[in-house]
Amino acid sequence: MIYREAGQFKTSYNSDQALLPIAQDRFFVIGLLVGAYFVIPFVANDYWLDSIFLQFFIYALAAIGLIF
């Protein structure tokens, strides 16, 4: 791993059971979502949206379907 949980102490049971208990995980997910919502739609052209990302989304939905 790039980082460790050392020094990130939980003060309640709810914070210990959080979905993303490590601060670096939260920052990464927030950055990924910001990139997905604000950067990709303005940078990608029709080729990327129709042929590349569409295949990625189809396989992602198939993988989610295999989990549940």
Beta strands, then each sheet from edge to edge (+ up, - down):
end
